[in-house]
């Protein structure tokens, strides 16, 4: 009986020794195919290095032709003159050395081509002359003619004074504002910056005549409409005579209503110096000042 079982036991042992266990097979598979690690905000494992996952900000594209034209304005304007002159000389030399009669012949294709080329060359010459004659006008700031002042209504509470000075310092530092006047409730609360110098013998400075200002068309139009009025080039507006307290060479003025009880007069030293962003910012400042002054 035992002798008969020995061949069977030996066969089973050899089969079990050649068989790969499931654990070994699984470890082999995982060694070949490693799972991808997924990182989340709730995972305790550390994320991959920042250098491998950092987002690269795209750089703005530069146009070399536009950069060259910007840096060489006169040369770019003269290009049509050089092109037209060279074309004219080449056509004349070709006409001279080609053996064709100098008299234009309508039946000759060469003559017709030369006439068209001459017309284009002359057009380039005229275009270059026009480009050189048109020069852009660069607007620069001016120095206001007047006297620096700093007048604040003594009856204002400290909180209102701080708000008004903050508005002046912010606008004078970030914009072309050089004169700042606040009229509210029929009184001039603040006059700061540069104001006009009096023409009397005693000199001095011109203060704000609130009664005259409130009766003027500029004040009434601005307050009634409730919208900002921007005089980009003050010298073109007849209403500048209603603002005698500003320097005589004030270039631009913004009239900003403060609620329905007052107005802010801002004088600038540059024509069209206040941008759209500046105007929107001034409107927000006026709303803040209105809330502050209404409580005082």
C-alpha positions as CSV (number, residue, x, y, z in Angstrom):
1,X,0.0,0.0,0.0
2,X,2.8,2.4,1.0
3,X,4.8,1.3,-2.0
4,X,1.9,2.1,-4.3
5,X,1.4,5.6,-2.8
6,X,5.0,6.7,-3.1
7,X,4.9,7.4,-6.9
8,X,1.8,9.5,-6.4
9,X,3.3,11.5,-3.5
10,X,6.5,12.2,-5.5
11,X,4.5,13.3,-8.5
12,X,2.4,15.8,-6.4
13,X,5.5,17.2,-4.7
14,X,7.2,17.8,-8.0
15,X,4.1,19.5,-9.3
16,X,3.8,21.7,-6.2
17,X,7.4,22.8,-6.5
18,X,7.0,23.9,-10.1
19,X,3.8,25.8,-9.4
20,X,4.1,29.6,-8.8
21,X,2.1,30.8,-5.8
22,X,-0.6,33.5,-6.3
23,X,1.3,35.8,-3.9
24,X,4.5,35.6,-5.9
25,X,2.6,36.1,-9.1
26,X,0.9,39.2,-7.7
27,X,4.2,40.7,-6.5
28,X,5.6,40.1,-9.9
29,X,2.8,41.9,-11.6
30,X,2.9,44.9,-9.3
31,X,6.7,45.1,-9.8
32,X,6.1,45.4,-13.5
33,X,3.0,47.6,-13.5
34,X,3.2,50.1,-10.7
35,X,0.0,52.1,-10.0
36,X,-0.1,55.8,-10.6
37,X,-0.1,57.9,-7.4
38,X,-2.9,60.4,-7.2
39,X,-2.5,63.4,-4.8
40,X,-5.4,65.2,-3.3
41,X,-5.9,67.9,-0.7
42,X,-7.1,65.4,1.8
43,X,-4.2,63.0,1.3
44,X,-1.5,62.9,3.9
45,X,1.3,62.2,1.4
46,X,3.4,65.0,0.1
47,X,2.7,66.4,-3.4
48,X,5.2,66.1,-6.2
49,X,8.0,68.7,-6.4
50,X,6.9,72.2,-7.4
51,X,9.4,72.3,-10.3
52,X,7.6,69.5,-12.1
53,X,4.1,70.8,-11.7
54,X,4.6,74.6,-11.8
55,X,2.5,76.5,-14.3
56,X,4.5,78.4,-16.8
57,X,3.1,81.9,-17.4
58,X,3.0,82.6,-21.2
59,X,5.2,85.5,-22.2
60,X,3.7,88.2,-24.3
61,X,4.7,88.1,-27.9
62,X,6.9,90.9,-29.2
63,X,6.7,92.2,-32.7
64,X,10.2,93.1,-33.9
65,X,8.9,95.2,-36.7
66,X,6.7,97.3,-34.5
67,X,9.5,97.7,-32.0
68,X,11.9,98.9,-34.7
69,X,9.3,101.4,-36.1
70,X,8.8,102.7,-32.5
71,X,12.5,103.2,-31.9
72,X,13.2,104.6,-35.4
73,X,10.3,106.9,-36.1
74,X,12.1,109.3,-38.5
75,X,13.7,106.4,-40.5
76,X,10.4,104.7,-40.8
77,X,8.7,107.9,-42.2
78,X,11.6,108.3,-44.7
79,X,11.3,104.7,-46.1
80,X,8.8,105.7,-48.9
81,X,11.2,108.5,-50.1
82,X,14.1,106.1,-50.4
83,X,12.0,103.4,-52.0
84,X,10.5,105.9,-54.6
85,X,13.9,107.5,-55.3
86,X,15.6,104.1,-55.9
87,X,12.8,102.9,-58.1
88,X,12.9,106.1,-60.1
89,X,16.7,105.8,-60.7
90,X,16.4,102.1,-61.6
91,X,13.7,102.8,-64.2
92,X,15.8,105.6,-65.8
93,X,18.9,103.5,-65.9
94,X,17.0,100.6,-67.4
95,X,15.6,102.9,-70.0
96,X,19.0,104.3,-70.8
97,X,21.0,101.1,-71.1
98,X,18.3,98.8,-72.7
99,X,18.6,100.5,-76.1
100,X,15.0,101.5,-76.2
101,X,14.2,104.9,-77.7
102,X,13.9,107.6,-74.9
103,X,10.6,108.7,-76.4
104,X,7.6,106.8,-74.9
105,X,5.8,104.7,-77.4
106,X,2.3,103.6,-76.5
107,X,2.6,100.5,-78.7
108,X,5.6,99.3,-76.7
109,X,4.9,97.1,-73.6
110,X,8.2,98.2,-72.1
111,X,7.2,101.9,-72.3
112,X,3.8,101.2,-70.6
113,X,5.6,99.3,-67.8
114,X,8.1,102.1,-67.3
115,X,5.2,104.7,-67.1
116,X,3.4,102.6,-64.4
117,X,6.7,102.2,-62.5
118,X,7.4,105.9,-62.6
119,X,3.9,106.7,-61.4
120,X,4.4,104.3,-58.4
121,X,7.8,105.8,-57.7
122,X,6.4,109.3,-57.6
123,X,3.6,108.2,-55.4
124,X,6.1,106.7,-52.9
125,X,8.0,110.0,-52.9
126,X,4.9,112.1,-52.2
127,X,3.8,109.6,-49.5
128,X,7.2,109.9,-47.7
129,X,7.0,113.7,-47.9
130,X,3.5,113.7,-46.3
131,X,4.6,111.4,-43.6
132,X,7.6,113.6,-42.7
133,X,5.4,116.7,-42.7
134,X,3.0,115.2,-40.1
135,X,4.6,115.3,-36.7
136,X,2.8,114.1,-33.6
137,X,2.3,116.7,-30.9
138,X,3.6,115.6,-27.6
139,X,1.6,116.9,-24.6
140,X,3.7,117.7,-21.6
141,X,2.7,119.0,-18.2
142,X,3.1,122.6,-17.2
143,X,4.0,124.3,-14.0
144,X,0.9,126.0,-12.6
145,X,1.1,129.8,-12.2
146,X,-0.1,130.5,-8.7
147,X,0.5,130.2,-5.0
148,X,0.5,127.0,-3.0
149,X,-2.1,127.0,-0.3
150,X,-3.6,124.8,2.3
151,X,-6.9,126.1,3.7
152,X,-9.3,123.9,5.7
153,X,-12.6,124.9,7.3
154,X,-11.9,125.0,11.1
155,X,-15.5,123.8,11.9
156,X,-14.9,120.4,10.3
157,X,-14.5,117.4,12.6
158,X,-11.2,115.6,12.6
159,X,-12.6,112.6,10.8
160,X,-13.7,114.7,7.9
161,X,-10.4,116.6,7.7
162,X,-8.6,113.3,7.6
163,X,-10.8,112.1,4.7
164,X,-10.3,115.3,2.7
165,X,-6.6,115.3,3.1
166,X,-6.5,111.6,2.2
167,X,-8.4,112.4,-1.0
168,X,-6.0,115.2,-1.9
169,X,-2.8,113.3,-1.2
170,X,-4.0,110.3,-3.1
171,X,-5.1,112.3,-6.2
172,X,-2.0,114.5,-6.3
173,X,0.3,111.5,-6.0
174,X,-1.4,109.3,-8.6
175,X,-2.8,111.8,-11.1
176,X,-2.1,115.2,-12.6
177,X,-4.2,116.9,-10.0
178,X,-2.6,120.1,-8.8
179,X,-5.6,122.0,-7.4
180,X,-8.3,120.6,-5.2
181,X,-11.4,122.4,-4.0
182,X,-14.3,120.9,-2.1
183,X,-17.6,122.9,-1.8
184,X,-20.4,121.3,0.3
185,X,-23.5,122.6,1.9
186,X,-23.0,126.1,0.6
187,X,-19.5,126.4,2.2
188,X,-16.0,125.9,1.0
189,X,-14.5,123.1,3.1
190,X,-11.1,122.7,1.5
191,X,-8.9,124.6,-0.9
192,X,-5.5,123.0,-1.3
193,X,-2.7,122.8,-3.9
194,X,-2.0,125.7,-6.2
195,X,-4.5,128.5,-6.5
196,X,-4.5,131.7,-8.6
197,X,-2.7,134.8,-7.4
198,X,-4.6,138.0,-6.9
199,X,-4.0,140.8,-9.4
200,X,-4.4,143.5,-6.8
201,X,-1.5,145.6,-5.6
202,X,-1.4,143.8,-2.2
203,X,-1.1,140.5,-4.0
204,X,-2.3,137.6,-2.0
205,X,-4.4,134.7,-3.3
206,X,-7.9,134.3,-4.6
207,X,-10.3,132.4,-2.4
208,X,-13.3,130.6,-3.6
209,X,-16.4,132.7,-4.0
210,X,-19.0,130.1,-3.2
211,X,-22.0,132.3,-4.2
212,X,-20.5,133.1,-7.6
213,X,-19.5,129.5,-8.2
214,X,-22.9,128.1,-7.3
215,X,-24.6,130.5,-9.6
216,X,-22.5,129.6,-12.6
217,X,-23.6,127.2,-15.4
218,X,-20.8,124.8,-14.7
219,X,-21.9,124.2,-11.1
220,X,-25.6,124.0,-11.8
221,X,-25.2,121.7,-14.8
222,X,-23.0,119.3,-12.9
223,X,-25.1,119.2,-9.7
224,X,-28.4,118.9,-11.6
225,X,-27.2,116.1,-13.8
226,X,-25.4,114.3,-11.0
227,X,-22.7,113.3,-13.4
228,X,-19.0,114.1,-13.6
229,X,-18.0,116.9,-16.1
230,X,-14.6,116.6,-17.6
231,X,-13.1,119.7,-19.3
232,X,-10.1,118.0,-21.0
233,X,-8.7,121.2,-22.5
234,X,-9.9,124.1,-20.3
235,X,-8.7,126.8,-22.7
236,X,-11.4,125.7,-25.2
237,X,-14.3,126.3,-22.8
238,X,-15.8,129.7,-22.2
239,X,-16.9,128.6,-18.7
240,X,-13.4,128.7,-17.4
241,X,-14.1,132.3,-16.3
242,X,-16.3,130.7,-13.6
243,X,-13.2,129.2,-12.0
244,X,-11.1,132.3,-11.2
245,X,-9.5,130.7,-8.2
246,X,-7.7,128.1,-10.3
247,X,-4.2,128.9,-11.8
248,X,-4.4,130.8,-15.1
249,X,-2.7,128.1,-17.0
250,X,-4.7,125.1,-15.6
251,X,-4.9,122.6,-18.5
252,X,-7.8,120.3,-17.5
253,X,-10.6,120.4,-14.9
254,X,-12.9,117.8,-13.5
255,X,-16.1,118.9,-11.8
256,X,-17.4,116.0,-9.7
257,X,-20.7,116.3,-7.8
258,X,-20.7,115.3,-4.1
259,X,-24.2,114.0,-3.7
260,X,-26.7,116.8,-4.3
261,X,-25.1,119.3,-1.9
262,X,-21.7,120.0,-3.2
263,X,-19.0,119.7,-5.8
264,X,-15.3,118.9,-6.1
265,X,-13.2,121.0,-8.5
266,X,-10.0,119.3,-9.6
267,X,-7.4,121.2,-11.7
268,X,-4.7,119.3,-13.7
269,X,-1.5,120.4,-15.2
270,X,-1.8,118.3,-18.4
271,X,-4.2,118.5,-21.3
272,X,-6.3,115.3,-21.3
273,X,-4.2,114.2,-18.4
274,X,-7.0,112.4,-16.5
275,X,-7.6,108.9,-17.8
276,X,-10.9,106.9,-17.7
277,X,-9.6,105.1,-14.7
278,X,-8.8,108.3,-12.9
279,X,-12.3,109.6,-13.6
280,X,-13.9,106.4,-12.2
281,X,-11.7,106.6,-9.2
282,X,-12.6,110.3,-8.6
283,X,-16.3,109.3,-8.7
284,X,-15.7,106.7,-6.0
285,X,-13.8,109.1,-3.8
286,X,-16.7,111.6,-4.1
287,X,-19.2,109.0,-2.9
288,X,-16.9,108.3,0.1
289,X,-16.6,112.0,0.9
290,X,-20.3,112.5,0.6
291,X,-21.0,109.7,3.1
292,X,-18.4,111.3,5.5
293,X,-19.5,114.9,5.1
294,X,-23.2,114.1,5.5
295,X,-22.5,112.8,9.0
296,X,-20.6,115.9,10.1
